[in-house]
Amino acid sequence: MRIEQHPILEFDRKEKITFFFNGQEMEGYASETIVAALHAAGVKELGKSPELHRPRGLFCAIGNCSSCLMVVDGQPNVRACVVKIKPGMQVELQSGKGDLK
């Protein structure tokens, strides 16, 4: 589910790393953001809307909206579309209620 070739962009896919999403081991490349790695692994739902609990997916991909807020290594409200994955990183969906500190 990754873009393999692009006429302008080049993708650095040399270093494959392991991170964890909701306790499940996942793989991605060191150059990828959390959301890019999750999308490539088939994860499309990044959270739920606070009031109606409707699924939220990737929206802006530049850190301006709040559709991709997640808990990363215990830190809530991380914009997962702009943060790159790191080996052993713990990523969790954010409920929108008790996660705010």
Secondary structure as GFF3:
##gff-version 3
##sequence-region A 1 101
A	DSSP	beta_strand	16	21	.	.	.	ID=ss1
A	DSSP	beta_strand	24	29	.	.	.	ID=ss2
A	DSSP	alpha_helix	34	40	.	.	.	ID=ss3
A	DSSP	beta_strand	47	48	.	.	.	ID=ss4
A	DSSP	beta_strand	55	56	.	.	.	ID=ss5
A	DSSP	beta_strand	69	72	.	.	.	ID=ss6
A	DSSP	beta_strand	75	79	.	.	.	ID=ss7
A	DSSP	beta_strand	90	93	.	.	.	ID=ss8
###
